Amino acid sequence: MALLCGGMPWSKVIVPPIFHHSHTPRTFFFQRRRFSVSALSEQPPPVRVRFAPSPTGNLHVGGARTALFNYLFARSKGGKFVLRIEDTDLERSSRESEEAMLKDLSWLGLDWDEGPGVGGDYGPYRQSERNSLYKQYAENLHQSGHVYRCFCSNEELEKMKEVAKLKQLPPVYTGKWASATNEEVEEELEKGTPYTYRFRVPKGSLKINDQIRGEVSWNLDTLGDFVIMRSNGQPVYNFCVTVDDATMAISHVIRAEEHLPNTLRQALIYKALGFPMPYFAHVSLILAPDRSKLSKRHGATSVGQFREMGYLPEAMVNYLALLGWGDGTENEFFTLDQLVEKFTIERVNKSGAIFDSTKLRWMNGQHLRARPSEELTKLIAEYWKTSGLLTVSDGPFIDEAVHLLKDGIDLINDADKALANLLSYPVHSTLQSDEAESVLLDNLSEFAASLLAAYDSGDLVAALEEGHTGWQKWVKGFGKSLKRKGKSLFMPLRLLLTGKLHGPDMGASVALLYRAGTSNVVAPESGFVTLDERFKMLRQIDWEALSKDQPVKETAAPV
């Protein structure tokens, strides 16, 4: 139903159907009198939730989690997820920030049913385009006596605060213009004195039943009459939010606990306008490891930053959902569809959730490796080619490399480091490390001589050409010839062939290095050291100097 506001240059304003909640009555104390909004319908109202960011910066992970909880609640209830842009801070708001936020939400898979780019029956969905609506409801409140004009200057207001401070009283407005006569008001209007609209706060207390925090109450005596419209005609945040939520038929307001104090003012405005109250659910803050509020000083905090770092949207969604919620089991791995199926607002915790970047990284690795094999291979291969490590993005080498290295890749951005590490040959620095001392003392020079002989004879190369079976057969025979097995065989073999003491499966690694040297898939600038070059470097090592605990003479990889 559309209402055309006569006498004003306002466009159509959508008036939502009046609805009443079917269970727990909303209870308030107004001028010492108890009142409630009771259920008049057997059916609950349709679920409509909203995420309402301010486009003054990047989408913080806290905001993303709030959006996610709203999305999950709406989808789990068959309701609507509304996106509304709260851009009344004209100086700080920008379309660039808005577009970045929309991009981040879309990347996370949190598609909205109504809002910018989608439209809907309750638009417009930017507060800057709804000023006429706010003015209409402000005038309604003025006509009903719930608000009044306040002509106090900034200097007068500051003086009130100073007096209150000296008397150790709350810095609330004293109500100077609350009881002004019509003549006094007309006199100021004729002089052109700027004025604000102040809401007339009743006596008593106010109580709500928060869906997460339980019963919350306030003493209205500590509030004071508050401004809903500034002297420049701009509405304040709490008034805008209340009018928007009411006229958009929002049934549940799920937001961060830092907005809990705002609920006091908003509830009073709801009652004064005669709108039914939504259900409130205030989610605890996301905390840093030191239990302070998560901020930029703790590292990456925006969704865009994590996207650029190589995190997957499904991993971000999974991790954010677990910050303050769980399904009651030990399971921590959820897809978005599974979260929709499992999510309930009753299982959201009251206490703050610690943001653990290590846990997020681990979870990203789980989701990365859970992707279908072909999809994962394509994703990593394209990254390798883009980073300049490889000249191709498909083929046997790619398939084997992804299979070998994927367990060590938690972020897609780690893929180049994993491959570059495999292709490198830091044998000199490894030999000089404390960890290599036991390997050196186990007749490593004799072991190296035997390995060089096996390479020169062609036995090792022939084994690598046969693949996994050939490698296993050769290793068994090589160890038998040296009367070595287990750690005494594999530790020196890994060090001499890969230049490292640890890494993925050695046989697969050496086979991949051999393939890399014969298939021309590795880019020249990758820093790759071929097997032939590795054995040339081994020949140049002064093993006698090593046995005397002297620094290894550095030799460059042969060109």
FIVEX-623845 format. One record per residue (C-alpha): chain; x, z, y negated; residue number from 1. Coordinates in nm, 2 decimals. Last residue first. Example, Ala and Ser with C-alpha at 12.3 -4.5 7.8 and 13.67 -1.06 7.14 Angstrom:
REM FIVEX-623845
- chaine,east,up,north,num
- A,1.37,0.71,0.11,2 .
- A,1.23,0.78,0.45,1 .
END
This chain:
REM FIVEX-623845
- chaine,east,up,north,num
- A,7.51,-1.49,2.21,559 .
- A,7.65,-1.20,2.41,558 .
- A,7.50,-0.86,2.33,557 .
- A,7.73,-0.67,2.10,556 .
- A,7.98,-0.42,2.24,555 .
- A,8.00,-0.06,2.15,554 .
- A,8.28,0.14,2.31,553 .
- A,8.12,0.43,2.49,552 .
- A,8.23,0.76,2.34,551 .
- A,8.47,0.96,2.55,550 .
- A,8.37,1.19,2.84,549 .
- A,8.67,1.11,3.05,548 .
- A,8.45,0.93,3.30,547 .
- A,8.31,0.72,3.01,546 .
- A,8.65,0.61,2.90,545 .
- A,8.72,0.50,3.26,544 .
- A,8.39,0.31,3.26,543 .
- A,8.49,0.10,2.97,542 .
- A,8.18,-0.12,2.94,541 .
- A,8.25,-0.49,2.91,540 .
- A,8.12,-0.59,3.25,539 .
- A,7.80,-0.41,3.18,538 .
- A,7.75,-0.62,2.86,537 .
- A,7.78,-0.95,3.07,536 .
- A,7.53,-0.81,3.31,535 .
- A,7.28,-0.75,3.03,534 .
- A,7.33,-1.10,2.89,533 .
- A,7.25,-1.25,3.23,532 .
- A,6.94,-1.03,3.26,531 .
- A,6.82,-1.15,2.92,530 .
- A,6.83,-0.93,2.60,529 .
- A,6.52,-0.98,2.39,528 .
- A,6.55,-0.89,2.02,527 .
- A,6.21,-1.05,1.95,526 .
- A,6.35,-1.30,1.69,525 .
- A,6.41,-1.57,1.95,524 .
- A,6.04,-1.56,2.06,523 .
- A,5.97,-1.48,2.43,522 .
- A,5.77,-1.74,2.63,521 .
- A,6.08,-1.95,2.73,520 .
- A,5.99,-1.92,3.10,519 .
- A,6.33,-1.83,3.25,518 .
- A,6.45,-1.53,3.06,517 .
- A,6.10,-1.38,3.04,516 .
- A,6.05,-1.42,3.42,515 .
- A,6.37,-1.22,3.48,514 .
- A,6.25,-0.95,3.25,513 .
- A,5.92,-0.95,3.42,512 .
- A,6.08,-0.90,3.76,511 .
- A,6.29,-0.62,3.62,510 .
- A,5.99,-0.44,3.48,509 .
- A,5.78,-0.50,3.80,508 .
- A,6.06,-0.34,4.01,507 .
- A,6.11,-0.06,3.76,506 .
- A,5.75,0.05,3.73,505 .
- A,5.70,0.17,3.37,504 .
- A,5.97,0.35,3.18,503 .
- A,6.24,0.62,3.19,502 .
- A,6.62,0.63,3.21,501 .
- A,6.68,0.33,2.99,500 .
- A,6.91,0.03,2.97,499 .
- A,6.68,-0.17,3.18,498 .
- A,6.91,-0.29,3.46,497 .
- A,7.19,-0.04,3.44,496 .
- A,6.97,0.26,3.37,495 .
- A,6.70,0.17,3.62,494 .
- A,6.96,0.12,3.90,493 .
- A,7.13,0.45,3.81,492 .
- A,6.80,0.64,3.84,491 .
- A,6.67,0.44,4.14,490 .
- A,6.95,0.51,4.39,489 .
- A,7.03,0.87,4.34,488 .
- A,6.66,0.94,4.28,487 .
- A,6.55,0.82,4.61,486 .
- A,6.81,0.65,4.83,485 .
- A,7.18,0.60,4.85,484 .
- A,7.42,0.51,5.14,483 .
- A,7.56,0.23,4.92,482 .
- A,7.48,-0.05,5.17,481 .
- A,7.15,0.12,5.25,480 .
- A,7.06,0.13,4.88,479 .
- A,7.12,-0.24,4.85,478 .
- A,6.92,-0.32,5.16,477 .
- A,6.62,-0.12,5.05,476 .
- A,6.65,-0.26,4.69,475 .
- A,6.67,-0.62,4.83,474 .
- A,6.36,-0.59,5.05,473 .
- A,6.16,-0.43,4.77,472 .
- A,6.26,-0.71,4.53,471 .
- A,6.17,-0.98,4.77,470 .
- A,5.83,-0.83,4.83,469 .
- A,5.76,-0.80,4.46,468 .
- A,5.86,-1.15,4.37,467 .
- A,6.06,-1.41,4.57,466 .
- A,6.24,-1.52,4.26,465 .
- A,6.35,-1.16,4.20,464 .
- A,6.51,-1.15,4.55,463 .
- A,6.70,-1.47,4.48,462 .
- A,6.83,-1.33,4.15,461 .
- A,6.95,-1.01,4.32,460 .
- A,7.13,-1.20,4.60,459 .
- A,7.29,-1.45,4.37,458 .
- A,7.64,-1.34,4.47,457 .
- A,7.72,-1.26,4.10,456 .
- A,7.42,-1.03,4.08,455 .
- A,7.50,-0.84,4.40,454 .
- A,7.86,-0.81,4.28,453 .
- A,7.75,-0.67,3.95,452 .
- A,7.53,-0.42,4.12,451 .
- A,7.83,-0.31,4.34,450 .
- A,8.05,-0.26,4.04,449 .
- A,7.78,-0.07,3.85,448 .
- A,7.74,0.17,4.15,447 .
- A,8.12,0.22,4.15,446 .
- A,8.11,0.30,3.77,445 .
- A,7.81,0.53,3.82,444 .
- A,8.00,0.76,4.05,443 .
- A,7.73,1.03,4.03,442 .
- A,7.89,1.19,3.71,441 .
- A,7.73,0.92,3.50,440 .
- A,7.39,0.99,3.64,439 .
- A,7.42,1.36,3.57,438 .
- A,7.53,1.28,3.21,437 .
- A,7.24,1.05,3.13,436 .
- A,7.02,1.32,2.98,435 .
- A,7.29,1.42,2.74,434 .
- A,7.28,1.07,2.58,433 .
- A,7.60,0.85,2.56,432 .
- A,7.49,0.62,2.84,431 .
- A,7.15,0.58,2.68,430 .
- A,7.30,0.48,2.35,429 .
- A,7.51,0.21,2.52,428 .
- A,7.24,0.08,2.75,427 .
- A,6.99,0.01,2.47,426 .
- A,6.86,-0.31,2.63,425 .
- A,6.54,-0.43,2.46,424 .
- A,6.27,-0.65,2.62,423 .
- A,6.08,-0.35,2.76,422 .
- A,6.09,-0.17,2.43,421 .
- A,5.97,-0.48,2.24,420 .
- A,5.68,-0.50,2.48,419 .
- A,5.57,-0.14,2.42,418 .
- A,5.64,-0.15,2.05,417 .
- A,5.43,-0.47,2.02,416 .
- A,5.14,-0.32,2.20,415 .
- A,5.13,0.00,2.00,414 .
- A,4.91,-0.17,1.73,413 .
- A,4.65,-0.21,2.00,412 .
- A,4.64,0.17,2.02,411 .
- A,4.68,0.38,2.33,410 .
- A,4.93,0.15,2.50,409 .
- A,5.14,0.31,2.77,408 .
- A,4.90,0.25,3.05,407 .
- A,4.87,-0.12,2.94,406 .
- A,5.24,-0.20,3.00,405 .
- A,5.26,-0.34,3.35,404 .
- A,4.92,-0.51,3.36,403 .
- A,4.97,-0.65,3.01,402 .
- A,5.31,-0.78,3.10,401 .
- A,5.20,-0.94,3.43,400 .
- A,4.91,-1.13,3.26,399 .
- A,5.12,-1.24,2.97,398 .
- A,5.40,-1.37,3.20,397 .
- A,5.15,-1.55,3.41,396 .
- A,5.00,-1.75,3.12,395 .
- A,4.83,-1.68,2.78,394 .
- A,4.92,-1.60,2.42,393 .
- A,5.23,-1.81,2.37,392 .
- A,5.54,-1.79,2.15,391 .
- A,5.59,-1.42,2.20,390 .
- A,5.72,-1.13,1.99,389 .
- A,5.61,-1.27,1.65,388 .
- A,5.35,-1.00,1.57,387 .
- A,5.07,-1.27,1.59,386 .
- A,5.18,-1.36,1.94,385 .
- A,5.19,-1.01,2.06,384 .
- A,4.85,-0.93,1.90,383 .
- A,4.70,-1.24,2.06,382 .
- A,4.83,-1.12,2.40,381 .
- A,4.69,-0.77,2.35,380 .
- A,4.33,-0.88,2.29,379 .
- A,4.34,-1.16,2.55,378 .
- A,4.47,-0.92,2.82,377 .
- A,4.21,-0.66,2.73,376 .
- A,3.92,-0.92,2.74,375 .
- A,4.04,-1.06,3.07,374 .
- A,4.08,-0.71,3.22,373 .
- A,3.73,-0.59,3.11,372 .
- A,3.77,-0.30,2.86,371 .
- A,3.82,0.05,3.00,370 .
- A,4.19,0.03,2.91,369 .
- A,4.11,0.03,2.54,368 .
- A,3.84,0.29,2.58,367 .
- A,4.08,0.53,2.74,366 .
- A,4.36,0.45,2.50,365 .
- A,4.12,0.52,2.21,364 .
- A,4.04,0.86,2.36,363 .
- A,4.41,0.95,2.37,362 .
- A,4.45,0.85,2.00,361 .
- A,4.14,1.06,1.91,360 .
- A,4.28,1.36,2.10,359 .
- A,4.61,1.33,1.91,358 .
- A,4.43,1.30,1.58,357 .
- A,4.25,1.63,1.64,356 .
- A,3.98,1.69,1.38,355 .
- A,3.86,2.04,1.43,354 .
- A,3.48,2.09,1.44,353 .
- A,3.31,2.35,1.22,352 .
- A,3.06,2.59,1.37,351 .
- A,2.69,2.54,1.39,350 .
- A,2.70,2.31,1.69,349 .
- A,2.48,2.01,1.76,348 .
- A,2.31,2.05,2.10,347 .
- A,1.96,2.09,1.95,346 .
- A,1.99,1.76,1.76,345 .
- A,1.98,1.58,2.09,344 .
- A,2.20,1.29,2.20,343 .
- A,2.21,1.18,2.57,342 .
- A,2.05,0.84,2.57,341 .
- A,2.18,0.74,2.23,340 .
- A,2.52,0.86,2.34,339 .
- A,2.51,0.65,2.65,338 .
- A,2.43,0.34,2.45,337 .
- A,2.72,0.41,2.21,336 .
- A,2.96,0.44,2.51,335 .
- A,3.06,0.79,2.62,334 .
- A,3.37,0.95,2.77,333 .
- A,3.40,1.32,2.72,332 .
- A,3.23,1.45,3.04,331 .
- A,3.27,1.82,3.10,330 .
- A,2.89,1.87,3.08,329 .
- A,2.66,2.02,2.82,328 .
- A,2.60,1.69,2.64,327 .
- A,2.83,1.77,2.36,326 .
- A,2.81,1.78,1.98,325 .
- A,3.02,1.92,1.69,324 .
- A,3.30,1.66,1.68,323 .
- A,3.21,1.50,2.01,322 .
- A,3.01,1.22,1.84,321 .
- A,3.31,1.14,1.61,320 .
- A,3.53,1.08,1.92,319 .
- A,3.29,0.84,2.09,318 .
- A,3.21,0.65,1.77,317 .
- A,3.58,0.62,1.69,316 .
- A,3.66,0.50,2.05,315 .
- A,3.38,0.24,2.04,314 .
- A,3.51,0.11,1.70,313 .
- A,3.86,0.06,1.84,312 .
- A,4.16,0.20,1.66,311 .
- A,4.43,-0.04,1.55,310 .
- A,4.58,0.14,1.25,309 .
- A,4.37,-0.09,1.02,308 .
- A,4.05,0.04,1.18,307 .
- A,4.17,0.40,1.14,306 .
- A,4.24,0.34,0.77,305 .
- A,3.90,0.17,0.72,304 .
- A,3.72,0.47,0.88,303 .
- A,3.87,0.70,0.62,302 .
- A,4.07,1.03,0.68,301 .
- A,4.42,0.92,0.76,300 .
- A,4.67,1.20,0.70,299 .
- A,4.61,1.57,0.64,298 .
- A,4.68,1.55,0.27,297 .
- A,4.39,1.30,0.25,296 .
- A,4.14,1.57,0.33,295 .
- A,3.98,1.76,0.62,294 .
- A,3.85,2.09,0.49,293 .
- A,4.08,2.38,0.59,292 .
- A,4.08,2.50,0.95,291 .
- A,4.46,2.45,0.98,290 .
- A,4.40,2.17,1.23,289 .
- A,4.18,2.00,0.97,288 .
- A,3.81,2.06,0.96,287 .
- A,3.50,1.85,1.00,286 .
- A,3.21,2.02,0.82,285 .
- A,2.90,2.16,1.00,284 .
- A,2.59,1.96,1.02,283 .
- A,2.28,2.05,0.82,282 .
- A,1.95,1.97,0.98,281 .
- A,1.64,1.96,0.76,280 .
- A,1.28,1.86,0.87,279 .
- A,1.10,1.67,0.60,278 .
- A,0.86,1.85,0.36,277 .
- A,0.52,1.69,0.28,276 .
- A,0.49,1.58,-0.08,275 .
- A,0.28,1.76,-0.34,274 .
- A,0.52,1.68,-0.63,273 .
- A,0.57,2.05,-0.70,272 .
- A,0.63,2.13,-0.33,271 .
- A,0.88,1.86,-0.29,270 .
- A,1.06,1.96,-0.61,269 .
- A,1.09,2.32,-0.49,268 .
- A,1.23,2.20,-0.15,267 .
- A,1.48,1.98,-0.34,266 .
- A,1.61,2.26,-0.55,265 .
- A,1.68,2.49,-0.24,264 .
- A,1.80,2.20,-0.02,263 .
- A,2.08,2.14,-0.26,262 .
- A,2.25,2.46,-0.14,261 .
- A,2.26,2.30,0.21,260 .
- A,2.44,1.99,0.10,259 .
- A,2.78,2.12,0.20,258 .
- A,2.63,2.15,0.54,257 .
- A,2.66,1.78,0.60,256 .
- A,2.34,1.57,0.65,255 .
- A,2.04,1.52,0.87,254 .
- A,1.72,1.49,0.67,253 .
- A,1.43,1.43,0.91,252 .
- A,1.09,1.26,0.84,251 .
- A,1.20,1.02,0.56,250 .
- A,0.88,0.87,0.43,249 .
- A,1.07,0.64,0.18,248 .
- A,0.87,0.79,-0.11,247 .
- A,0.96,1.14,-0.01,246 .
- A,1.33,1.08,0.07,245 .
- A,1.37,0.88,-0.25,244 .
- A,1.19,1.13,-0.47,243 .
- A,1.39,1.42,-0.33,242 .
- A,1.72,1.24,-0.35,241 .
- A,1.67,1.13,-0.71,240 .
- A,1.57,1.49,-0.81,239 .
- A,1.87,1.64,-0.64,238 .
- A,2.11,1.39,-0.79,237 .
- A,2.01,1.41,-1.16,236 .
- A,1.79,1.15,-1.33,235 .
- A,1.93,0.94,-1.62,234 .
- A,1.73,0.94,-1.94,233 .
- A,2.03,1.00,-2.17,232 .
- A,1.93,1.36,-2.22,231 .
- A,1.95,1.42,-1.84,230 .
- A,1.65,1.44,-1.61,229 .
- A,1.61,1.70,-1.33,228 .
- A,1.78,1.99,-1.50,227 .
- A,1.75,2.34,-1.35,226 .
- A,1.55,2.65,-1.44,225 .
- A,1.74,2.95,-1.30,224 .
- A,1.87,2.98,-0.95,223 .
- A,1.96,3.35,-0.89,222 .
- A,1.59,3.47,-0.92,221 .
- A,1.50,3.22,-0.65,220 .
- A,1.65,3.43,-0.38,219 .
- A,1.73,3.20,-0.10,218 .
- A,1.65,3.17,0.28,217 .
- A,1.79,2.99,0.58,216 .
- A,1.63,3.02,0.93,215 .
- A,1.81,2.83,1.20,214 .
- A,2.14,2.65,1.14,213 .
- A,2.08,2.34,1.34,212 .
- A,1.71,2.24,1.29,211 .
- A,1.70,2.44,0.96,210 .
- A,1.40,2.66,0.93,209 .
- A,1.34,2.70,0.55,208 .
- A,1.28,3.00,0.33,207 .
- A,1.23,3.04,-0.04,206 .
- A,1.23,3.35,-0.25,205 .
- A,1.04,3.51,-0.54,204 .
- A,0.97,3.38,-0.89,203 .
- A,0.90,3.02,-0.97,202 .
- A,1.16,2.77,-1.11,201 .
- A,1.04,2.56,-1.39,200 .
- A,1.23,2.23,-1.36,199 .
- A,1.41,2.13,-1.67,198 .
- A,1.38,1.78,-1.84,197 .
- A,1.65,1.72,-2.09,196 .
- A,1.64,1.68,-2.46,195 .
- A,1.81,1.50,-2.75,194 .
- A,1.69,1.60,-3.09,193 .
- A,1.52,1.31,-3.27,192 .
- A,1.40,1.53,-3.56,191 .
- A,1.04,1.44,-3.48,190 .
- A,1.10,1.54,-3.12,189 .
- A,1.24,1.87,-3.23,188 .
- A,0.93,1.95,-3.44,187 .
- A,0.70,1.83,-3.17,186 .
- A,0.85,2.08,-2.93,185 .
- A,0.81,2.37,-3.17,184 .
- A,0.45,2.27,-3.24,183 .
- A,0.37,2.24,-2.87,182 .
- A,0.48,2.60,-2.82,181 .
- A,0.80,2.69,-2.64,180 .
- A,0.77,2.90,-2.32,179 .
- A,1.04,2.74,-2.11,178 .
- A,1.25,2.64,-2.41,177 .
- A,1.48,2.95,-2.40,176 .
- A,1.46,2.98,-2.02,175 .
- A,1.78,3.18,-1.97,174 .
- A,1.96,2.91,-1.77,173 .
- A,2.17,3.06,-1.50,172 .
- A,2.53,3.17,-1.49,171 .
- A,2.46,3.46,-1.25,170 .
- A,2.51,3.80,-1.42,169 .
- A,2.83,4.00,-1.47,168 .
- A,2.71,4.09,-1.83,167 .
- A,3.02,3.93,-1.97,166 .
- A,2.97,3.63,-1.74,165 .
- A,2.61,3.60,-1.85,164 .
- A,2.71,3.60,-2.22,163 .
- A,2.97,3.33,-2.15,162 .
- A,2.72,3.12,-1.96,161 .
- A,2.46,3.14,-2.24,160 .
- A,2.73,3.04,-2.49,159 .
- A,2.81,2.73,-2.28,158 .
- A,2.44,2.63,-2.29,157 .
- A,2.42,2.68,-2.66,156 .
- A,2.73,2.46,-2.72,155 .
- A,2.59,2.19,-2.49,154 .
- A,2.28,2.18,-2.70,153 .
- A,1.95,2.32,-2.59,152 .
- A,1.65,2.09,-2.65,151 .
- A,1.48,2.16,-2.31,150 .
- A,1.16,1.97,-2.24,149 .
- A,0.95,2.11,-1.96,148 .
- A,0.90,2.07,-1.59,147 .
- A,0.64,2.20,-1.34,146 .
- A,0.37,2.18,-1.61,145 .
- A,0.16,1.92,-1.43,144 .
- A,0.22,1.66,-1.71,143 .
- A,0.59,1.72,-1.69,142 .
- A,0.59,1.69,-1.32,141 .
- A,0.41,1.36,-1.34,140 .
- A,0.65,1.25,-1.61,139 .
- A,0.94,1.32,-1.38,138 .
- A,0.76,1.13,-1.11,137 .
- A,0.73,0.81,-1.32,136 .
- A,1.08,0.84,-1.46,135 .
- A,1.22,0.86,-1.10,134 .
- A,1.03,0.55,-1.00,133 .
- A,1.15,0.36,-1.31,132 .
- A,1.51,0.45,-1.22,131 .
- A,1.48,0.29,-0.87,130 .
- A,1.74,0.00,-0.90,129 .
- A,2.04,0.24,-0.96,128 .
- A,1.92,0.43,-0.66,127 .
- A,1.99,0.14,-0.43,126 .
- A,1.75,0.08,-0.14,125 .
- A,1.48,-0.10,-0.33,124 .
- A,1.29,-0.06,-0.11,123 .
- A,1.04,0.11,0.11,122 .
- A,0.90,-0.19,0.30,121 .
- A,1.23,-0.32,0.42,120 .
- A,1.54,-0.51,0.31,119 .
- A,1.82,-0.60,0.55,118 .
- A,2.12,-0.68,0.32,117 .
- A,2.10,-0.34,0.16,116 .
- A,1.86,-0.11,0.35,115 .
- A,1.63,-0.09,0.64,114 .
- A,1.69,-0.10,1.02,113 .
- A,2.05,-0.01,1.00,112 .
- A,2.32,-0.12,1.24,111 .
- A,2.57,0.15,1.33,110 .
- A,2.80,-0.06,1.54,109 .
- A,3.12,0.11,1.41,108 .
- A,3.22,-0.22,1.25,107 .
- A,2.88,-0.25,1.08,106 .
- A,2.93,0.10,0.93,105 .
- A,3.28,0.01,0.81,104 .
- A,3.16,-0.32,0.66,103 .
- A,2.88,-0.15,0.48,102 .
- A,3.12,0.11,0.34,101 .
- A,3.36,-0.16,0.22,100 .
- A,3.07,-0.35,0.05,99 .
- A,2.96,-0.03,-0.13,98 .
- A,3.32,0.05,-0.24,97 .
- A,3.35,-0.30,-0.38,96 .
- A,3.01,-0.28,-0.54,95 .
- A,3.14,0.01,-0.75,94 .
- A,3.03,0.37,-0.83,93 .
- A,3.26,0.59,-1.04,92 .
- A,3.12,0.54,-1.39,91 .
- A,2.77,0.46,-1.27,90 .
- A,2.72,0.78,-1.08,89 .
- A,2.36,0.69,-0.99,88 .
- A,2.50,0.49,-0.69,87 .
- A,2.32,0.66,-0.40,86 .
- A,2.30,0.37,-0.16,85 .
- A,2.03,0.40,0.10,84 .
- A,2.06,0.31,0.47,83 .
- A,1.76,0.37,0.69,82 .
- A,1.76,0.43,1.06,81 .
- A,1.41,0.40,1.20,80 .
- A,1.26,0.57,1.50,79 .
- A,1.25,0.53,1.88,78 .
- A,1.34,0.89,1.92,77 .
- A,1.69,0.84,2.08,76 .
- A,1.75,0.55,1.83,75 .
- A,1.67,0.76,1.53,74 .
- A,1.87,1.06,1.65,73 .
- A,2.17,0.85,1.74,72 .
- A,2.17,0.67,1.40,71 .
- A,2.14,1.00,1.21,70 .
- A,2.42,1.15,1.41,69 .
- A,2.63,0.84,1.35,68 .
- A,2.57,0.83,0.98,67 .
- A,2.68,1.20,0.96,66 .
- A,2.98,1.12,1.17,65 .
- A,3.07,0.83,0.94,64 .
- A,3.04,1.06,0.64,63 .
- A,3.28,1.31,0.79,62 .
- A,3.51,1.02,0.88,61 .
- A,3.52,0.93,0.52,60 .
- A,3.38,0.59,0.41,59 .
- A,3.61,0.48,0.12,58 .
- A,3.55,0.55,-0.24,57 .
- A,3.27,0.59,-0.50,56 .
- A,2.99,0.41,-0.32,55 .
- A,2.78,0.73,-0.27,54 .
- A,2.65,0.75,0.08,53 .
- A,2.28,0.79,0.19,52 .
- A,2.23,0.78,0.56,51 .
- A,1.86,0.80,0.64,50 .
- A,1.62,0.92,0.90,49 .
- A,1.27,0.80,0.99,48 .
- A,1.09,0.94,1.29,47 .
- A,0.72,0.85,1.30,46 .
- A,0.51,1.15,1.21,45 .
- A,0.41,1.39,1.48,44 .
- A,0.07,1.33,1.65,43 .
- A,-0.19,1.60,1.66,42 .
- A,-0.24,1.59,1.29,41 .
- A,-0.31,1.85,1.03,40 .
- A,0.01,2.05,1.08,39 .
- A,0.06,2.31,0.81,38 .
- A,0.27,2.30,0.49,37 .
- A,0.30,2.67,0.40,36 .
- A,0.24,2.92,0.12,35 .
- A,0.33,3.28,0.06,34 .
- A,0.27,3.42,-0.29,33 .
- A,0.55,3.60,-0.48,32 .
- A,0.55,3.32,-0.74,31 .
- A,0.62,3.08,-0.45,30 .
- A,0.74,3.21,-0.12,29 .
- A,0.79,2.93,0.13,28 .
- A,0.71,2.84,0.49,27 .
- A,0.72,2.50,0.66,26 .
- A,0.48,2.52,0.96,25 .
- A,0.64,2.48,1.31,24 .
- A,0.46,2.19,1.49,23 .
- A,0.27,1.88,1.41,22 .
- A,0.44,1.77,1.09,21 .
- A,0.21,1.62,0.83,20 .
- A,0.20,1.27,0.70,19 .
- A,0.09,1.10,0.38,18 .
- A,0.14,0.72,0.40,17 .
- A,0.42,0.59,0.19,16 .
- A,0.36,0.46,-0.16,15 .
- A,0.57,0.15,-0.23,14 .
- A,0.63,0.09,-0.60,13 .
- A,0.56,-0.25,-0.74,12 .
- A,0.76,-0.34,-1.04,11 .
- A,0.79,-0.13,-1.35,10 .
- A,0.76,-0.25,-1.71,9 .
- A,0.52,0.03,-1.79,8 .
- A,0.16,0.04,-1.92,7 .
- A,0.02,0.05,-1.57,6 .
- A,0.22,0.15,-1.26,5 .
- A,0.12,-0.10,-0.99,4 .
- A,0.08,0.09,-0.66,3 .
- A,0.14,-0.09,-0.34,2 .
- A,0.00,0.00,0.00,1 .
END
